[in-house]
């Protein structure tokens, strides 16, 4: 009996190799911040390996409060090419580092040059220089600390190359976590890759997929893609929600429809701006009550399209805010808006904010490609409505219905089955793999 109890209490160490960590802002940091928070409850002690002097495109100091003082953090210097790129154009390098790439027709010669250099001289990404020194340092560290399991998370996918080399050197158990796909991600085609560079990306991706002991992905579409490329086991552990205590917010008095997060150049649904324009012109009450909140980085292309429909006066462009402030906006908005690029490559992208949207008790309007994983989850959880980029009539009718419910004081959502998307429950799935 005593032996059984001791076996149950045996704790494991897991080394998590990540680029994004507080005070980094944006969605990339949330996933592993939450896993690290809950892993100790499953007898796993996380050790987090991060860059010492990173060049984060956005920061959120409030996230530092969520890092337990008991978590061991190991920092190691990194050489960042974006700092060098900023010598040519601070503005343009900062925008590119946030993932905002202009439409091909509007790209300046400098932007084209920076994209070409980024795509062909830094494979798989701009953090490649961190791989070799990190492997040298961690080879000794892992042995000294008696670590049996390592986890790499990308993007940046260069971190998976650290895992690949440590696997080859030490034979440790290695889990490769893909928060986004590698060569099939939407912006990959915009990097102006030569044929040779494309082949190198594919080769490195295949090496990682074939040598990781376990592959973790965030969507069912990516699982299907990777299962067609490798015989190694592929598991879906989506992003999720963590119940945050924020000050109670009263709902907006305006009929507010809020998008929280980056609106990249191609996240630009003409159909939505047209619906807003027409409702404003056809319905005096709607015109008086409507407000579009854009919380996060918004590309110039999106703002120009909004301007073309003469709805700029109804836009409250807030800009980037802390995660805590974003949660407040979610809870007080009348309707939450989720927009994804209309392409086959984005069918498997499930934004982390979707899960936080679902527990905000506000109806979601999502617009994206047909047959996407987001559509499946929204329908499964009854948390909102999903539309394609050409669904003008049905989108217009729904927004008008929501507006009517807003005027009657009955606008709310009735989600079901959300518990499996809680960060704690998702960490339990992760602990089983470790």
N, C-alpha and C positions, 0 to 999 in steps of 0.2 A: 504493500500500500504506500509506504514511504517512498519507495523507489519510483512508483508511478507518479507521485506528486512532484518529485524532484525533476522527472523527465518533462512534466508539463511546464515547469517553471524555467526551463533552460531558455536563455535569451540568445538571439542571434544578432550579429552586427551586419548592417548593410551600408555599403558606400554608395552614395548618390552623387553622380557627376553631372552638374548642371551649370549652365551659363547664367540663367535668370534666377535671381534671388533678391529679396529685399535689400536695398531700397528700389530695386527695379520695379517699374510700374507696368501696366498692361496685362493682358490675359496670360501670357507665357509663364509668369511667376506663380500663378495661383495653384496650379495642379500639384506641384511638388511641395509647395509650402503647406498645403493641407495634408498631403500624404505623410509628411514628416511630423505634423502635429499629432496624427492618430496612430502611427506605426508602433510607438511604445506600448499602446494598449493591447497590441497583439504580440508582445514579447520580442519585438524587433527594435534594436537601438540604431537609429539612422545616424550616419556620419556624412556631412554634406561638404563636397569639394566644389569650390567656386572660384572665379577669378578675383584677384586682389584689387585690381584697378580697372574695372570694366568701363566700357563706353555705352551705357544704357541710353537708348533713344528717349525714354521717358522714365521718371522716377516717382515713387509714391512712398514717402517717409512713414506714412501711417501703417504700412505693412510690417515695419520693423517690430511693432507691438505684438505681432502674432508669432514671432520667433521665440520659442522657449529658451530660457537661459541654460537649460540642461542639454540642449542639442549641441553636439560637437561640430564646429564649423572649421574647415581647413581652407585657408585662402592661399592662392598661388598666382604669381604675376602673369599677366597676359599682354601681348603686343597687339594693339588695335589699329588696323589700317584706316578705319574711319577718321581717326585723328589726323592722319597724313592727308586723307582726301579733303578734309575741311580746310586745308591750306589753299586749295584751289577754289572751293566754294563751300563755306560753312553751312549756308542755307540748304543747298542741294544735297550735300552729303548727309545732313540731318534728316531730311525728308526721305531719302532713299533708305536710311537705316531704320526708319519706321515702316518700311514696306510699301510706301506710296510711290508708284511708278506712273509717270504721266502717259497719256495716250501717245502712241507712236507718232501721230501726225504733229503733236505739239512739243515733242522732245527737242530740247536745245542740243547743239553739238556737244556741249560739256556733259549733259546728262547721258547722251549716247556713249560718250567715251568712258564715263564712270561705270556705266552698266557693262560695257564690254570688258573693262578691266576687272570688275567684280566677278563677272561670269567666267572668265577664262584664265585669270591669274590666281584666283583664290578658290580652289576646288577642294571640298564642296561648298565652302563659304568663307567669309572674311575672318573666321576664328581658327583657321587651319594651323596658324603658327603656334597655337597653344597645345597642339597634340604632342609633339615630340618631347618638350620639357615636362609636360604633365605625366606622360608615360614613365619617364625616367624617375620622377619624384614618387609617383604612386606605386611603382614596382617595389620599392623599399618600404613605403608606408603600409601597404597592404600586408606584407609579410610580418612587419613589426606588430601591427594591430591584430593579427590573426583574423583577417576579414575573408569570409568565404564567398560572399555575394556582392557583385557590383551592379549598379544600374546606371545606364546613360540615357539622357533624355534630349531629344532634338525636335525641332531646330534650336540652335545650329547643329546640323547633322555631323559636323566635324567631331563633335563629342563622341559619336558612335565609333569613330576611328580610334579614340582613346580606349574604348571598351574592347575593340577588335584586337588591338596590340597587347592589351593586358591579358586577354583571354589566351592569346598565343604564347605569351611569356610565362604566365603563372597558372593557367588552367583553372582560373576561378569561375564560379557560376556567374553568367552574365545575362542580364535582362536589358533588352534595347527597347526603350519607350519612344514611340513616334507620336508626338502631339499633332503633327501634320505629316502628310506624305513627303516623299523625297523628290523623285524625278517627275511625279505626276501632279505636283502642286501647281496651282494656276500661274504664279509669277515666273515659274521655271522657264517658260517659253519666251519671256521678256528679257532674259539675261544676255541675249545676243551671243549664244554659245556657238563655237565652231564645232564641226563634226567630231573632231578629236576630243574636245571638252565634253560633249554629250556622251561619248563612249566611256570616258573616264568616270563621269557621274554614275552611269549605269553599272560599271564594274564595281565601284566602291559600294554602291547600294547593295549589289548582289552579295558581295563579301560579308557585309554586315548581316544581311538576312540569312545567309547560310551558316554563319558561325555563332550567332547569339543562341543561347540555350532556350530563351523564351523571348518572343516578340510581343510587345504590347502596343495596341493601337487604340485610337479614341472613337473610331466609327466602324460600322459594319461594312461599308463600301471599301475602306482601306484594308480590312481583314480579308475580304474576297480578293482584292488586288494582290496582296502579299502572298496569299495561299496559292495563287497562280504562279508565283515566282520562286517559292522555297518549300521544302518539306518540313522545316522547323515549325513548331507549334506557334500559332498566332492567336492572341487573346484580346477581346475587346474590354477595355475598362474606360468608360466614357469620363468626361469631366463631370462635375456635379455642383451641388450647392452646400453651403455651410451656413447654418442659421446665425446671422450676425445681429448683435444687439445694437440697433440704431435708435435714435430718438424717434418717438412716434410722430409720423407726419400726417397732416391732414391732406386729403386729396386736393389737387389743383382745382381752383374755381373755374379755370378755363377748360375747354375740351382739349386737353394736352395729349399729343401723340409724340412719344419720345424714342429716339434712337440713341442707344448708349454704346459707344465703341467707335472704332475707325470706320469712316466711309471712304474706302479707296476709290480710285478713278472709275473702276468698272462696277462698283456697288452703286449703281446709278439707275434705278428703275424709272424710266421715262413714264411708264404707266401710272405710277404713284403720284408723281408731280402733276400729271394731267388730271387725275381724279381730284386732287386737292384744288387745282385751278378751277375745275368745272363746278365743284360743290360750293366753292367760295362765291362764284358768280351766279349760281342758280338758287342758293339758299341764304337768305339774309341772316337768319339765326346762326347758321354754321359760320358765316363770314365774321360775325360778331364774337363767337365763342372760341373759334379754332386757334390753336397754337402748336407749331411744330418745334420740338426741342431737339437740338443736335448736340449731344454731349460726347465729346471726343474729337479726334483729329478728322477734319473734313477736307477732301481734295478740292482743288480749284475747279476741276471738271464738274463735280457734283454741284458746287455752288453756282456755276455758270448755267447749268441746266435748270436749277431752281429759279434763277433770275430770268431765264427765257420764258418761264411760265408765270412770271409776275407774282410770285408768292413770297418773295423775300421779306416783305413787311410782316409776314406771319411766322417768320423763323426766329427762334431764340437760339443763337449759336453760342453755346456755353464754352466749348473747348474741352481740353483734357482736365479731368478732376480725379481726386483720389478714389480708391475703391470704396471707401466708406461713404463718400459723397455720392458715388454712383448708385449705391444701394438706396440712399435716401431718395434720389430722383426716381428710381424704379418704383418705390412704394407710394410716391405721391402722384405719379403720372396716371392719367385716365386710361391710356392704352400704350402698350409697349411695342416698338417696331424692331423687327429683325430683318436685315437685308443681306443676301449673299449674291455673289457674282453668278450670272446666268451662264453656266458652262458645265460640261461633263466632269471637269476636274474638281468642281466644288460640291458635287453630290455627296461626298463623304466628309465634308467639313461641318462639324457640329460646334459652333461657337460656345465657349464656356458660359457666356452670359445667358444662353438659353435656359440653363438650369436655375440660375438665379432669378430670371424672369418668371419661371414657372411657380416659384414659391413667393412671389410678390403679390399674388392674388389679383393681378391685373390681366385683362385679356391681351393676348399676343397676336399681332398681325405679322406674319412672316412672308417674305417674297424671295423666291430663288428658283433654281432649276427643278424640272419635273423629276419625280421619283428620288428625292433626296432623303438622307437619313433624318434631317431636321423635320421633314414632313411626317415621316413615320412616328417620331417621338411626340410631336405635337398632337397628332391624331390619337395615339395610344394613351396619352395623358389628359386628353380633353382640355388642353391648356390654351388653345387659340385656334387661329385659322391660317391656312397656308395657300399662297397664290403663286402662279407663274408670272412671268414678265408680260404676258399678253392678256391677262385676266381682267380687262378693264371693267366690264359690267358687274361681275361678281364682287370685285374689290370695292367698287363704288357703292353697291348695295349694302355690303357689310359695314363699311365706315358710316354710312347713313343710319343703319340700324343701331350701331354703337352710339352714335350721336343722340338718337332718340332715347336710348336707355340712359345715357348721361343726363339728359334733360328730365327724365323721370326719376332719377336717383337710384336706378337699378343696375347700373353697369358694374359687373364684376365677373370673375372667372370661377369655374368649378372644376379644378383639376383633380385627377385621380391617380393613384399608384406612383406617387413621387418618392416614396421612402428609399427605393433601390438606387436612387440617384444622389443620396446624401453622401457627403465626403467620407463619413465614418464607415458606411456600408461598402463604399467603393474601396476603401483602404483594406477592409477585410479580404476582399477579392485579391488585392495586391499581395497581402501577407501570405495567402495560400500559395502563391507562385514563388515567393521568396523561401 
